Amino acid sequence: MFSRREAVPFSFVAEADRFRSNVTPPPRERLTVSQLAGRTLIGLTVVAGLVGSLLFGMPSMQSGAAEGHRQQTEASDGR
């Protein structure tokens, strides 16, 4: 294999940390009222979905049946 033994100047790497661009980016556009309302509604919908899933899912996560609520089948009636 042929390898080159030339010195490579790495001064550009040191200068890259100090480099500052003189080009300023354009200012950000402000959100319109409809865009702000849309983002707010989407956020509220996501939060409401999470809260609703917790409310409907909590009873199914409880272990055991309640003491006062027992199911009786027709077979247990002794008919």
N, C-alpha and C positions, 0 to 999 in steps of 0.2 A: 504494500500500500504506500502510496505517495502522500506524504504529509508536508504541509508548508510550514516553514519556521519564521514567518514574517511577524514582526511586531505589529500588534493591532492597537491603535490608540483608543482607549476607553474613556477619554475625556468627555465625549458626547453623553455618556451615561450619567456622569456627575452633573453635567449641565442640564440634563432633562429634569432633574428634581427642582431646579431653580427657575425653570422656564415659565414665564407668564405670558399668556396670549393677550394681545392688544385688541382682539376682536370680541366685542361684547355680544352675548346672545340676545335675541329679541325679547322684549318683556312678555310675560305670560298673559294670555287673554283671560279676562274675567269671565266667570260663569254667568250665564243668563239666569233669569228667575226660573224659567222652565227647566233648565238643566239642574239647578240646585234643588228644585222641588222633586224632580225625577229621582235624583240620587238619594234624597231623603226618604222618599216612598219606598225605594228598593231596600234601603237599610232597615226601615221599619218592618217591611214584609219579612225580611230574613230573621230579624229578632223575634217577631211574632210567631214565625214558624218554629223557631227553637223553643220558645216558651211554651207554645201549644203542644209540641211533642213531649216536653217534660211533664206537662200537666196530664196529658192522656197516657203517658207511659209509666208514671209513678205507681198507679194502682197495680199494674201488671208486674212490677218489680218487687212488690211486697210478698214475703214468703208466708205461707199458711193462710187459712181462711179465718175470717172474723168469727168470734165466738157466737154472736147473736145471729149470724147468717149461715145456715146450713141447708144444703139441698137435700130434698127427700124425693126419692123416686117412687113410682107406682108399685114397684116390687117390694119396697119396704113397708107399704101400707098393710100387707097381710091379706090381700084379696084373694 
